[in-house]
């Protein structure tokens, strides 16, 4: 039974992600399950809203504990609530697998694969200002399944068609530099009208997918866009949202965030629903560690996990045992647990 849940500030002397410095600690059966790093705000929410409803729930029953967390947040549609439930759920999976003395992937599937393919993203580079050839060549050599690049619209521009043409030209230049298709993430900075202008300017440039162009999840607009360009959605799908309408779209990629969607318990159901509809799943990289376990357990549904080149190596510094990819692949550790124990508290 869950005895206590708390938030622990993790302090290191090395550079890290800055905003994510808190781990959730779930105490039961004389042991601790961990998940992090998350923001301090998420940690405070866990302690203020979720700790009490989780008390006494069986840690070995993932759906019962998850249901208790969902009841506690039923009226809260905030991003923080979704992340907090997901963090507690992942901490419970960590503890569950420690007690069973197997990795989380082995609890999710009888014979998980040990090597999980990754794709690399580098969203902080503004490729519309020029292609950084040295960085592109290095990334292209590193064995990733493919790459994804940021494609933010300049909010200060008045000439929207010229800006759309500039971004389309950047896509063509990146495809030429990589010598293969790439994915592009608009990072919620476009609107519907601008997206259509971009498609008018795109010509036949090679785009694996365009991710999250709109600031809100406008499913009607996305349905029309999906008929004209490969589209990726799902990163901001919250805990209590109905996923079916999104999965009915002809998506090129369902980019769910394993923690932000409500945790591994819900992510398992979402992956199954996407796979049933023939929608490939590419989990978002901010929840990298649980995403790898999920991908190892469901390789037929999950083609690759996002590895955020500019952020994940820094986040890994807070773990007791960092996860290091080799040639675009991550090997799932055989040690018990999730693999998100902090290196110091």
C-alpha positions in Angstrom: 0.0 0.0 0.0 1.2 3.5 -0.7 2.5 4.9 2.6 3.7 8.4 1.5 4.4 10.5 -1.6 6.8 13.5 -1.6 8.7 15.8 -3.8 12.5 15.9 -3.5 14.7 18.7 -4.8 17.8 17.2 -6.5 20.9 19.4 -6.4 23.9 18.8 -8.5 27.0 21.0 -9.2 26.9 20.3 -12.9 24.8 22.0 -15.6 21.3 20.6 -16.0 17.9 21.5 -17.5 17.4 24.3 -14.9 13.6 24.2 -14.6 13.4 20.5 -14.0 15.1 19.8 -10.6 12.5 17.8 -8.6 11.9 14.1 -8.3 8.7 12.4 -7.1 9.3 9.7 -4.4 6.6 7.1 -3.7 7.0 5.1 -0.5 5.5 1.6 -0.1 6.5 -1.8 1.1 9.6 -0.4 2.8 11.0 0.9 -0.6 10.9 4.0 -2.7 9.9 4.4 -6.4 11.3 7.4 -8.2 10.4 9.6 -11.2 11.9 12.9 -12.4 13.1 15.3 -13.1 10.0 17.5 -13.2 9.4 21.1 -12.4 9.1 22.3 -8.8 5.5 23.3 -9.6 4.6 19.7 -10.5 6.3 18.5 -7.3 4.2 20.9 -5.2 1.0 19.8 -6.9 1.9 16.1 -6.2 2.2 16.9 -2.5 -0.8 19.2 -2.2 -3.3 17.3 -4.4 -2.3 13.7 -5.0 -0.4 12.5 -1.9 -3.5 12.1 0.3 -5.8 10.4 -2.3 -3.0 7.9 -3.1 -2.5 6.8 0.5 -3.5 3.2 1.1 -3.9 2.3 -2.6 -2.2 -0.9 -3.6 1.1 -0.2 -5.4 0.9 -3.6 -7.2 -2.3 -2.6 -9.0 -1.5 0.1 -11.5 -5.0 0.7 -12.7 -6.5 1.1 -9.2 -3.8 3.6 -8.2 -4.2 5.5 -11.5 -7.9 5.6 -11.1 -7.5 7.2 -7.6 -5.2 9.8 -9.1 -7.6 10.5 -11.9 -10.5 11.0 -9.5 -8.4 13.5 -7.5 -7.8 15.6 -10.7 -11.2 15.1 -12.5 -12.0 18.8 -12.4 -8.5 20.0 -13.2 -7.6 20.3 -16.9 -4.3 21.9 -16.3 -1.0 20.8 -17.8 0.5 20.6 -14.3 -2.2 18.2 -13.1 -1.6 15.8 -16.1 2.2 15.9 -15.5 1.7 15.3 -11.7 -0.5 12.2 -12.2 2.0 10.9 -14.8 5.0 11.4 -12.5 3.3 9.6 -9.6 2.2 6.8 -11.9 5.8 6.4 -13.3 7.2 6.4 -9.7 4.7 3.6 -8.9 5.9 1.6 -11.9 9.5 2.1 -10.8 8.7 0.8 -7.3 6.6 -2.1 -8.7 9.4 -3.3 -10.9 12.0 -2.9 -8.1 9.9 -5.2 -5.9 9.6 -7.7 -8.8 13.3 -7.4 -9.5 12.8 -6.8 -13.3 12.9 -3.7 -15.5 9.6 -1.9 -16.2 9.7 -3.1 -19.8 9.6 -6.7 -18.6 6.5 -5.9 -16.6 4.8 -4.4 -19.7 5.6 -7.2 -22.1 6.7 -10.9 -21.8 9.6 -10.5 -24.3 10.5 -6.8 -24.7 13.2 -5.8 -27.2 16.4 -4.6 -25.6 17.5 -2.1 -28.2 15.2 0.8 -29.0 15.7 3.0 -32.1 15.9 6.8 -31.6 15.3 9.8 -33.8 17.2 13.0 -33.0 15.6 16.4 -32.6 17.4 19.8 -32.4 14.6 22.4 -32.0 16.8 25.2 -30.7 18.5 25.7 -34.1 16.6 28.2 -36.3 17.2 26.6 -39.6 15.3 29.4 -41.4 18.3 31.6 -40.6 20.7 29.3 -42.4 21.6 25.6 -42.3 24.4 24.9 -39.8 26.2 22.4 -42.2 28.8 21.2 -39.6 26.1 20.3 -37.1 23.8 18.7 -39.7 26.6 16.6 -41.1 27.6 15.4 -37.6 24.0 14.5 -36.7 23.5 12.8 -40.0 26.5 10.5 -39.3 25.3 9.5 -35.8 23.0 6.6 -36.8 19.6 8.2 -35.8 16.6 6.8 -37.6 15.9 10.3 -38.8 16.1 13.9 -37.5 13.7 16.7 -36.6 14.3 20.4 -36.7 12.5 23.5 -35.3 10.6 25.6 -37.8 9.3 28.6 -35.8 7.5 31.5 -37.5 8.9 35.0 -36.9 6.2 36.7 -34.9 7.5 40.2 -35.9 7.1 39.8 -39.6 4.2 41.5 -41.4 4.7 39.8 -44.8 3.2 36.4 -44.0 3.6 35.0 -47.5 7.3 36.0 -47.6 7.8 34.3 -44.2 6.0 31.2 -45.4 8.3 31.1 -48.4 11.4 31.6 -46.2 10.4 28.6 -44.1 9.6 26.4 -47.1 13.1 27.3 -48.5 14.6 26.3 -45.2 12.9 22.9 -45.5 14.3 22.4 -49.0 17.8 23.4 -47.9 17.7 21.1 -44.9 16.5 18.1 -47.1 19.4 18.8 -49.5 22.0 19.0 -46.7 20.7 15.8 -45.1 20.2 14.0 -48.4 17.1 12.5 -47.0 13.7 13.6 -45.6 13.4 15.2 -42.1 10.6 16.0 -39.7 9.9 19.6 -38.7 8.3 21.0 -35.6 6.5 24.4 -35.7 6.4 24.3 -31.9 2.8 25.7 -31.8 3.9 29.1 -33.3 1.8 29.1 -36.5 -1.9 29.7 -37.2 -4.2 28.0 -39.7 -3.9 30.7 -42.4 -0.1 30.7 -42.2 0.0 26.9 -42.4 -1.9 27.0 -45.6 0.5 29.7 -47.0 3.4 27.4 -46.1 1.9 24.5 -47.9 1.4 26.7 -51.0 5.1 27.5 -50.9 6.4 24.1 -50.1 6.5 22.5 -53.6 7.8 19.0 -53.5 10.2 19.3 -50.6 10.8 16.1 -48.6 9.0 16.4 -45.2 8.6 13.3 -43.0 6.1 15.3 -41.0 5.1 18.7 -39.8 4.5 18.7 -36.0 2.2 20.9 -33.9 1.8 24.0 -36.1 -1.2 25.5 -34.3 -1.3 26.9 -30.7 -4.5 25.0 -29.9 -5.7 21.6 -31.0 -8.1 22.6 -33.7 -9.1 19.1 -34.9 -11.2 20.4 -37.8 -8.3 22.4 -39.2 -5.9 19.5 -38.5 -8.2 17.1 -40.4 -7.9 19.3 -43.5 -4.2 19.7 -43.1 -3.6 16.0 -42.7 -5.0 15.5 -46.2 -2.3 17.8 -47.6 0.9 17.2 -45.6 2.1 14.4 -43.2 1.1 15.6 -39.8 2.3 14.8 -36.2 0.2 15.5 -33.1 -0.1 14.4 -29.5 2.6 16.0 -27.3 0.1 18.1 -25.5 -2.7 15.5 -25.2 -3.7 15.8 -21.5 -4.8 13.2 -19.0 -8.6 13.7 -19.2 -8.8 14.5 -23.0 -10.6 12.2 -25.4 -7.9 10.8 -27.7 -10.2 9.1 -30.2 -10.9 12.3 -32.2 -7.2 12.9 -32.6 -6.4 9.3 -33.5 -9.1 9.3 -36.2 -7.1 11.8 -38.2 -4.7 10.5 -40.8 -1.6 11.2 -38.7 1.9 10.4 -39.8 2.9 10.3 -36.2 1.3 10.2 -32.8 3.8 12.0 -30.5 2.3 11.4 -27.1 4.3 12.4 -24.0 4.3 9.4 -21.7 4.3 11.4 -18.5 2.2 14.4 -19.6 -0.6 12.2 -20.9 -1.1 10.8 -17.4 1.7 8.2 -17.1 2.7 4.7 -18.3 -0.7 3.2 -17.3 -2.6 5.5 -19.7 0.2 5.5 -22.3 -0.2 1.7 -22.7 -3.9 2.2 -23.7 -3.1 5.1 -26.0 -0.4 3.1 -27.8 -2.8 0.2 -28.3 -5.5 2.5 -29.6 -3.1 4.2 -32.1 -1.8 0.8 -33.3 -5.3 -0.5 -33.9 -5.9 2.5 -36.1 -2.6 2.1 -37.9 -1.1 5.4 -36.5 2.7 5.1 -35.9 3.7 6.2 -32.4 6.8 8.3 -31.8 6.9 9.3 -28.0 8.0 12.8 -27.1 11.5 13.1 -25.7 10.9 15.0 -22.5 9.7 11.8 -20.9 12.6 9.8 -22.5 13.2 7.1 -19.8 9.6 5.8 -19.5 9.2 6.2 -23.3 12.1 3.8 -23.9 10.5 1.2 -21.7 7.2 1.6 -23.5 8.9 1.3 -26.9 10.8 -1.8 -25.8 7.5 -3.4 -24.8 5.6 -2.4 -28.0 8.1 -2.4 -30.9 5.4 -3.1 -33.4 3.5 0.1 -32.5 6.4 2.4 -31.6 8.9 3.0 -34.4 11.4 5.3 -32.5 11.6 7.5 -29.5 12.6 11.2 -29.7 16.1 12.0 -28.4 16.4 15.8 -27.8 20.0 16.5 -28.6 20.3 19.9 -26.9 18.5 18.9 -23.7 18.5 15.1 -22.9 22.3 14.8 -22.3 21.9 17.6 -19.7 18.9 16.0 -18.1 20.7 12.7 -17.8 23.3 14.2 -15.5 20.7 14.1 -12.6 20.3 10.3 -12.8 22.3 7.8 -10.8 22.9 5.8 -14.0 22.7 8.0 -17.1 21.2 6.6 -20.3 23.6 7.0 -23.2 22.6 6.2 -26.8 25.1 4.6 -29.2 24.7 4.8 -33.0 21.1 6.1 -32.7 20.0 3.2 -30.4 19.4 3.0 -26.7 19.9 -0.3 -24.8 17.3 -0.9 -22.1 19.1 -1.6 -18.8 18.5 -5.1 -17.3 18.5 -3.8 -13.8 15.2 -3.5 -11.9 13.2 -0.4 -12.0 12.4 2.4 -14.4 16.0 3.9 -14.4 15.1 7.3 -13.2 16.6 7.3 -9.7 18.3 10.6 -8.9 22.1 10.7 -8.4 21.9 12.8 -5.2 19.2 14.3 -2.9 
